[in-house]
Amino acid sequence: MKWLASIVVIFTISVFFVIFLFGWMHANIDSYFYYAFGEFVRTGTYPFQPPFVYTRPTTISPPLYGLFFTFTHNLPRADILLHAIQLLLLAATAHILYKTLRLHLAQRYAIVVSCLFALLPVNLVYAGNVMTENSSQFAVMLIVYLLATGNASTAALVASIGTLLKYNLGIYVPLAFVYFLKKPKRSVYPILGMFLLTSWMLINHSITGVWGLYDTRGTQLYNQFVAQTKFLPPETDPSLIRMRQLLPPGTDVAVPYWDIQEQLSEKLGHEWTKIDQALFDVSWASVRSHPIEYLLHSLKNYALIHYDHVPHWRNVGNIGVAGLSGTDAPFCGSLGSVKICQPIIKTPRSYQLWNAFVRSEMRLFEALATPLFYLLFLPSLCVALLSAKRLPRLYAFLYLGGTVPIAFTIHADPRYVVPFYPLAVLIIVTALQDASNVIGNIRKRDHKDDRYK
């Protein structure tokens, strides 16, 4: 088995080098907001793009990732650096997963599992995506390892930094503080973490006029409940009356917010906070009017965020394909000094091979995600929650803490679960280990009973 582990490691490293040399960075509309914030920090001017034109900059995307664009503006090919960083982050995530797996498995098994995690097609796609799923995955895995090994103070600091990479990691800040308070050590780290978050809240207020981590709260809930279920508050509700007044007569309001934000923006003076408030008022009134439906939908949404569709834009597999338009056409321009769709080494078949890989990855996800969720992961999660051991319960608690708020506040998009994939691996491995131990104990007992017959 040792030789197999060595082969897997060599193969994984080889794949990473090939992807670095022959792969490239890709982006979508969400990527632009990270770039825009970085430009705002660098120049003091937010580079709005229609229809996202507002009177003040938005902090809808967390700030930390955007700073990469700020500091690499003068580099000729910052995309090469970004690609290298994200591949290294994936390797580091796999390494920390290996160290955590060593708490449960023999070395050779831990090596194989962590390498297979690094080679997950979704992870390889996100290693080349101008998005925060890759770096957030690293932050989650580091938090898990620190809590598993009793280093809650550092975990609190990492959770605070991770929140500035992806806002929904903020749930881990109070969780880490709870573990820290049980055994207070090195209190300077939690204090530093709170200082970072408080400082960002002050900065956010100075930029957007909103107190909190960011200037958005209505858009996601609107998509999660109103757009997905079509439930609306009564027509007499003030929030819905106002919404209909802001939109052209006959406009369907039970749609994703981006379908109506341009009309709302025109009527509300292009003030994002007013747009967001109008969306929040309607969505919250809908929740209040249909609480049971909201609860049932959120539980269904929890399942859907694991398999509803592939966890990235499908146009990632359309690089170099002519004649496409709309969301089918990939973005292959540049975000500052980050060039998109430009590998270090380009061959005549580069795009063709990449597209074939991504399309195979998407077919694999669509075929396996649903049965794996119901037949493997969900039972494993239940086993972990009921485990007599501390660590499986910790993994399950952290996974639910990270993913349940998503299901209750955001539309069904499996990309939001990608940062928690390492936790899913730990939950499955420990559950299978517990099941194996139970089966082994039963066999031993049966064997002992046979001896006394």
C-alpha positions as CSV (number, residue, x, y, z in Angstrom):
1,M,0.0,0.0,0.0
2,K,3.0,2.3,0.6
3,W,3.9,2.1,-3.1
4,L,0.4,3.1,-4.1
5,A,0.5,6.1,-1.8
6,S,3.8,7.2,-3.4
7,I,2.4,6.8,-6.9
8,V,-0.7,8.8,-6.0
9,V,1.4,11.7,-4.5
10,I,3.7,11.8,-7.6
11,F,0.6,11.7,-9.9
12,T,-1.1,14.5,-8.0
13,I,2.0,16.7,-8.1
14,S,2.3,16.0,-11.9
15,V,-1.3,17.0,-12.5
16,F,-0.8,20.3,-10.6
17,F,2.3,21.1,-12.7
18,V,0.5,20.3,-16.0
19,I,-2.5,22.5,-15.0
20,F,-0.2,25.3,-14.0
21,L,1.7,25.3,-17.2
22,F,-1.1,24.5,-19.6
23,G,-4.1,25.9,-17.7
24,W,-5.3,29.4,-17.1
25,M,-7.6,31.6,-15.0
26,H,-11.2,32.0,-15.8
27,A,-13.8,34.4,-14.5
28,N,-17.5,35.3,-14.4
29,I,-19.6,38.3,-13.5
30,D,-19.1,37.7,-9.7
31,S,-15.3,37.9,-10.3
32,Y,-15.7,41.5,-11.5
33,F,-16.8,42.7,-8.0
34,Y,-13.5,41.5,-6.5
35,Y,-11.5,43.3,-9.1
36,A,-13.7,46.4,-8.8
37,F,-13.1,46.6,-5.0
38,G,-9.4,46.2,-5.5
39,E,-9.5,49.1,-8.0
40,F,-11.5,51.2,-5.6
41,V,-8.8,50.7,-2.9
42,R,-6.0,51.5,-5.4
43,T,-7.6,54.5,-7.1
44,G,-10.4,55.7,-4.9
45,T,-12.8,55.2,-7.8
46,Y,-15.1,52.3,-8.1
47,P,-15.2,51.0,-11.7
48,F,-18.9,50.4,-12.2
49,Q,-20.2,48.4,-15.1
50,P,-23.8,48.6,-16.4
51,P,-26.3,47.5,-15.0
52,F,-24.4,47.6,-11.7
53,V,-24.0,51.4,-11.5
54,Y,-24.7,52.9,-8.1
55,T,-24.1,56.2,-6.3
56,R,-21.7,54.5,-3.8
57,P,-19.3,51.6,-4.0
58,T,-20.7,48.2,-2.9
59,T,-19.1,45.7,-0.6
60,I,-21.3,42.8,-1.8
61,S,-18.0,40.9,-2.3
62,P,-15.6,40.4,0.7
63,P,-12.6,42.7,0.6
64,L,-9.6,40.5,1.2
65,Y,-9.5,38.7,-2.2
66,G,-9.9,42.1,-4.0
67,L,-6.7,43.3,-2.5
68,F,-4.8,40.9,-4.8
69,F,-5.7,43.2,-7.7
70,T,-4.7,46.3,-5.7
71,F,-1.2,45.0,-5.1
72,T,-0.5,43.3,-8.4
73,H,-1.8,46.1,-10.7
74,N,1.6,46.7,-12.2
75,L,2.6,43.1,-12.8
76,P,2.5,42.1,-16.5
77,R,0.8,38.7,-15.9
78,A,-0.7,38.7,-12.4
79,D,-2.9,35.8,-13.5
80,I,0.1,33.5,-13.5
81,L,0.8,34.4,-9.9
82,L,-2.8,34.1,-8.9
83,H,-3.0,30.6,-10.5
84,A,0.1,29.5,-8.7
85,I,-1.2,30.8,-5.4
86,Q,-4.5,29.1,-5.8
87,L,-2.9,25.8,-6.8
88,L,-0.7,26.1,-3.7
89,L,-3.7,26.8,-1.5
90,L,-5.4,23.7,-2.8
91,A,-2.2,21.7,-2.1
92,A,-2.1,23.3,1.4
93,T,-5.8,22.4,2.0
94,A,-5.0,18.8,1.0
95,H,-2.0,18.7,3.3
96,I,-4.0,20.0,6.3
97,L,-6.7,17.5,5.5
98,Y,-4.0,14.8,5.5
99,K,-2.8,15.9,9.0
100,T,-6.4,15.9,10.2
101,L,-7.0,12.4,8.7
102,R,-4.0,11.2,10.5
103,L,-6.0,11.6,13.7
104,H,-8.2,8.7,12.4
105,L,-6.3,6.8,9.6
106,A,-2.9,5.2,9.0
107,Q,-0.5,7.3,7.0
108,R,-0.9,5.6,3.7
109,Y,-4.7,5.8,3.8
110,A,-4.6,9.5,4.8
111,I,-2.2,10.2,1.9
112,V,-4.5,8.6,-0.7
113,V,-7.6,10.3,0.6
114,S,-6.1,13.7,0.7
115,C,-4.6,13.4,-2.8
116,L,-7.9,12.2,-4.2
117,F,-9.5,15.3,-2.6
118,A,-6.9,17.5,-4.3
119,L,-7.7,15.8,-7.6
120,L,-11.4,16.4,-7.4
121,P,-12.4,17.9,-10.7
122,V,-14.4,20.7,-9.0
123,N,-11.4,21.6,-6.9
124,L,-9.2,21.8,-10.0
125,V,-11.7,24.0,-11.7
126,Y,-11.8,26.4,-8.8
127,A,-8.0,26.5,-8.5
128,G,-8.2,28.4,-11.8
129,N,-11.3,30.5,-11.0
130,V,-11.2,34.2,-10.0
131,M,-13.4,33.5,-7.0
132,T,-13.0,32.8,-3.3
133,E,-14.1,29.2,-3.1
134,N,-10.5,28.0,-3.3
135,S,-9.1,30.3,-0.6
136,S,-12.2,29.8,1.6
137,Q,-11.8,26.1,1.4
138,F,-8.2,26.5,2.8
139,A,-9.6,28.7,5.6
140,V,-12.3,26.2,6.6
141,M,-9.8,23.3,6.6
142,L,-7.4,25.3,8.8
143,I,-10.1,26.2,11.2
144,V,-11.2,22.6,11.5
145,Y,-7.7,21.4,12.1
146,L,-7.0,24.0,14.8
147,L,-10.2,23.2,16.6
148,A,-9.6,19.5,16.3
149,T,-6.2,19.9,17.9
150,G,-7.3,22.2,20.6
151,N,-6.0,25.5,19.2
152,A,-9.2,27.5,19.5
153,S,-7.5,30.9,19.9
154,T,-5.7,30.7,16.5
155,A,-8.9,29.3,15.0
156,A,-10.8,32.4,16.1
157,L,-8.2,34.6,14.3
158,V,-8.3,32.5,11.2
159,A,-12.1,32.5,11.2
160,S,-12.0,36.3,11.4
161,I,-9.6,36.5,8.5
162,G,-11.7,33.9,6.6
163,T,-14.8,36.1,7.1
164,L,-13.1,38.8,5.0
165,L,-12.6,36.2,2.3
166,K,-16.2,34.9,2.4
167,Y,-18.8,36.5,4.6
168,N,-20.6,33.3,5.5
169,L,-17.5,32.0,7.2
170,G,-18.4,34.6,9.9
171,I,-20.4,31.9,11.6
172,Y,-17.2,30.3,12.7
173,V,-16.0,33.3,14.6
174,P,-18.5,32.9,17.6
175,L,-18.1,29.1,17.3
176,A,-14.3,29.4,17.7
177,F,-14.8,31.9,20.6
178,V,-17.0,29.3,22.4
179,Y,-14.3,26.7,22.2
180,F,-11.7,29.3,23.2
181,L,-13.6,30.3,26.3
182,K,-13.6,26.7,27.5
183,K,-9.7,26.8,27.6
184,P,-8.6,30.4,27.3
185,K,-5.0,30.5,25.9
186,R,-3.2,33.2,23.9
187,S,-6.1,35.6,24.1
188,V,-4.3,38.1,21.9
189,Y,-5.4,36.1,18.8
190,P,-9.1,36.3,19.3
191,I,-8.7,40.0,20.3
192,L,-6.8,40.6,17.0
193,G,-9.5,38.8,15.1
194,M,-12.2,41.0,16.6
195,F,-10.1,44.1,15.9
196,L,-9.9,43.1,12.2
197,L,-13.6,42.6,11.9
198,T,-14.5,45.7,13.8
199,S,-12.0,47.7,11.7
200,W,-13.6,46.4,8.5
201,M,-17.1,47.2,9.8
202,L,-16.0,50.8,10.3
203,I,-14.4,50.9,6.9
204,N,-17.6,49.4,5.4
205,H,-19.7,52.1,7.0
206,S,-17.4,54.8,5.7
207,I,-17.8,53.4,2.2
208,T,-21.4,52.4,2.0
209,G,-23.1,54.0,5.0
210,V,-24.2,50.6,6.3
211,W,-23.2,49.2,9.6
212,G,-22.1,45.6,9.4
213,L,-19.8,43.4,7.3
214,Y,-21.4,44.4,4.0
215,D,-24.1,46.4,2.4
216,T,-26.4,43.6,1.3
217,R,-29.1,41.6,3.1
218,G,-32.2,41.6,0.9
219,T,-31.0,40.3,-2.4
220,Q,-30.1,36.7,-1.3
221,L,-33.2,36.2,0.8
222,Y,-35.3,37.5,-2.1
223,N,-33.8,34.9,-4.4
224,Q,-34.0,32.2,-1.8
225,F,-37.7,32.5,-1.1
226,V,-39.5,34.9,-3.4
227,A,-37.8,33.9,-6.6
228,Q,-37.6,30.1,-5.9
229,T,-41.0,29.6,-4.4
230,K,-43.1,32.4,-6.0
231,F,-44.6,33.1,-2.5
232,L,-45.4,36.8,-2.0
233,P,-46.9,38.7,0.9
234,P,-50.6,39.8,0.6
235,E,-51.2,42.4,-2.2
236,T,-52.2,44.8,0.6
237,D,-48.7,44.6,2.2
238,P,-47.0,48.0,2.1
239,S,-43.7,46.5,0.9
240,L,-45.3,44.8,-2.1
241,I,-47.4,47.9,-2.9
242,R,-44.2,49.9,-3.0
243,M,-42.4,47.3,-5.1
244,R,-45.1,47.3,-7.7
245,Q,-45.1,51.1,-7.8
246,L,-41.3,51.1,-8.5
247,L,-41.7,48.7,-11.4
248,P,-43.5,48.9,-14.7
249,P,-47.1,47.7,-14.6
250,G,-47.5,44.0,-14.9
251,T,-43.9,43.2,-14.0
252,D,-43.5,39.8,-12.5
253,V,-41.8,40.4,-9.1
254,A,-41.3,36.7,-8.2
255,V,-38.1,36.5,-10.2
256,P,-34.4,36.6,-9.2
257,Y,-33.5,40.1,-8.1
258,W,-31.1,40.7,-11.0
259,D,-34.0,40.6,-13.4
260,I,-35.6,43.7,-11.8
261,Q,-32.7,45.5,-10.2
262,E,-32.1,47.8,-13.2
263,Q,-35.7,49.1,-13.0
264,L,-35.5,49.5,-9.3
265,S,-32.1,51.3,-9.6
266,E,-33.6,53.9,-12.0
267,K,-36.5,54.6,-9.7
268,L,-34.4,54.7,-6.5
269,G,-31.7,57.0,-7.8
270,H,-29.1,54.2,-8.3
271,E,-28.7,53.9,-4.5
272,W,-27.9,50.3,-3.8
273,T,-28.9,50.4,-0.1
274,K,-32.4,51.5,-1.1
275,I,-32.6,48.8,-3.7
276,D,-31.5,46.2,-1.2
277,Q,-34.0,47.5,1.4
278,A,-36.9,47.3,-1.0
279,L,-36.0,43.7,-1.8
280,F,-35.5,42.8,1.8
281,D,-38.9,44.3,2.8
282,V,-40.7,42.1,0.3
283,S,-38.8,39.0,1.1
284,W,-39.1,39.4,4.8
285,A,-42.8,40.1,4.5
286,S,-43.1,36.9,2.4
287,V,-41.4,34.9,5.1
288,R,-43.7,36.4,7.8
289,S,-46.7,35.6,5.7
290,H,-45.6,32.0,4.9
291,P,-43.4,30.8,7.8
292,I,-44.2,27.1,7.4
293,E,-43.6,27.2,3.6
294,Y,-40.3,29.1,4.3
295,L,-39.1,26.5,6.7
296,L,-40.0,23.6,4.4
297,H,-38.5,25.3,1.5
298,S,-35.3,26.0,3.4
299,L,-35.0,22.3,4.4
300,K,-35.5,21.4,0.7
301,N,-33.0,24.1,-0.2
302,Y,-30.4,22.4,2.1
303,A,-30.5,19.3,0.0
304,L,-30.5,21.3,-3.3
305,I,-27.4,23.3,-2.5
306,H,-25.5,19.9,-2.6
307,Y,-26.6,18.8,-6.1
308,D,-29.1,21.1,-7.8
309,H,-26.6,21.9,-10.6
310,V,-22.9,22.0,-11.3
311,P,-21.1,24.2,-8.7
312,H,-19.7,26.7,-11.3
313,W,-20.8,28.5,-14.4
314,R,-21.3,26.0,-17.3
315,N,-19.5,28.4,-19.7
316,V,-16.2,27.4,-18.2
317,G,-16.4,24.5,-20.6
318,N,-16.9,26.7,-23.6
319,I,-13.5,28.3,-23.9
320,G,-12.7,29.2,-27.5
321,V,-16.1,28.2,-28.8
322,A,-17.3,30.6,-31.5
323,G,-20.9,31.8,-31.9
324,L,-22.0,31.8,-28.3
325,S,-23.8,34.6,-26.6
326,G,-25.2,35.5,-23.2
327,T,-24.2,33.3,-20.3
328,D,-23.1,30.6,-22.6
329,A,-20.2,32.7,-23.8
330,P,-17.2,32.7,-21.4
331,F,-15.4,35.9,-20.4
332,C,-11.9,35.9,-21.9
333,G,-10.8,39.4,-21.4
334,S,-8.8,40.7,-18.5
335,L,-9.4,42.0,-15.0
336,G,-6.6,44.5,-14.6
337,S,-3.3,42.6,-15.0
338,V,-5.1,39.3,-14.6
339,K,-5.5,37.9,-18.1
340,I,-8.3,35.4,-18.6
341,C,-8.0,32.2,-20.8
342,Q,-4.3,32.8,-21.4
343,P,-2.1,29.8,-20.4
344,I,1.7,29.9,-19.9
345,I,2.0,27.3,-22.7
346,K,-0.7,27.3,-25.3
347,T,-1.1,24.4,-27.8
348,P,-3.5,24.1,-30.7
349,R,-5.7,21.7,-28.6
350,S,-5.5,23.6,-25.2
351,Y,-9.0,24.8,-25.3
352,Q,-10.4,21.6,-26.7
353,L,-8.9,19.4,-24.1
354,W,-9.9,21.8,-21.3
355,N,-13.5,21.9,-22.5
356,A,-13.6,18.1,-22.7
357,F,-12.3,17.9,-19.1
358,V,-14.9,20.4,-17.8
359,R,-17.8,18.8,-19.7
360,S,-16.8,15.4,-18.3
361,E,-16.6,16.9,-14.8
362,M,-20.1,18.4,-15.2
363,R,-21.6,15.1,-16.4
364,L,-19.9,13.3,-13.5
365,F,-21.3,15.8,-11.0
366,E,-24.8,15.6,-12.5
367,A,-24.8,11.8,-12.4
368,L,-23.3,11.3,-9.0
369,A,-24.1,14.3,-6.8
370,T,-27.6,13.3,-5.9
371,P,-27.1,9.7,-5.0
372,L,-23.9,10.5,-3.2
373,F,-25.7,13.1,-1.1
374,Y,-28.6,10.8,-0.1
375,L,-26.8,7.4,0.0
376,L,-23.4,8.4,1.4
377,F,-23.1,11.9,2.8
378,L,-26.4,12.3,4.6
379,P,-26.1,8.9,6.4
380,S,-22.5,9.8,7.3
381,L,-23.6,13.1,8.7
382,C,-26.2,11.4,10.9
383,V,-23.6,8.9,12.1
384,A,-21.2,11.7,12.9
385,L,-23.8,13.6,14.8
386,L,-24.6,10.5,16.9
387,S,-21.0,9.4,17.3
388,A,-19.6,8.8,20.8
389,K,-16.3,10.3,19.7
390,R,-15.6,14.1,20.0
391,L,-14.1,14.7,16.6
392,P,-16.8,13.3,14.3
393,R,-19.4,15.3,16.3
394,L,-17.2,18.4,15.8
395,Y,-16.9,17.9,12.1
396,A,-20.7,17.5,11.8
397,F,-21.4,20.5,13.9
398,L,-19.0,22.7,11.9
399,Y,-20.4,21.5,8.6
400,L,-24.0,22.2,9.7
401,G,-22.9,25.5,11.2
402,G,-21.4,26.5,7.8
403,T,-24.1,25.2,5.5
404,V,-27.4,25.5,7.2
405,P,-27.4,29.4,7.2
406,I,-26.7,29.2,3.5
407,A,-29.8,27.1,2.9
408,F,-32.0,29.5,4.9
409,T,-30.7,32.7,3.3
410,I,-29.4,32.0,-0.2
411,H,-30.8,30.5,-3.4
412,A,-29.8,26.9,-4.3
413,D,-26.3,27.1,-5.7
414,P,-23.9,24.3,-5.0
415,R,-20.9,26.5,-5.3
416,Y,-21.6,27.9,-1.8
417,V,-20.9,24.4,-0.4
418,V,-17.5,24.0,-2.1
419,P,-15.5,25.6,0.8
420,F,-16.9,22.8,3.1
421,Y,-15.9,19.9,0.9
422,P,-12.9,19.0,3.2
423,L,-15.4,18.7,6.1
424,A,-17.6,16.5,4.0
425,V,-14.6,14.2,3.4
426,L,-13.8,14.0,7.2
427,I,-17.4,13.2,8.0
428,I,-17.6,10.4,5.4
429,V,-14.2,8.9,6.4
430,T,-15.0,8.9,10.1
431,A,-18.5,7.5,9.6
432,L,-17.2,4.7,7.4
433,Q,-14.6,4.1,10.1
434,D,-17.2,3.9,12.8
435,A,-19.3,1.6,10.6
436,S,-16.3,-0.7,10.0
437,N,-15.6,-0.8,13.8
438,V,-19.2,-1.8,14.5
439,I,-19.1,-4.5,11.9
440,G,-15.8,-5.7,13.3
441,N,-17.0,-5.8,16.8
442,I,-20.1,-7.8,15.8
443,R,-17.9,-10.3,14.0
444,K,-15.7,-10.7,17.0
445,R,-18.7,-11.2,19.3
446,D,-20.2,-13.8,16.9
447,H,-16.8,-15.6,16.7
448,K,-16.6,-15.6,20.5
449,D,-20.1,-17.0,20.8
450,D,-19.2,-19.8,18.3
451,R,-16.3,-20.8,20.5
452,Y,-18.5,-21.4,23.5
453,K,-21.2,-23.4,21.7
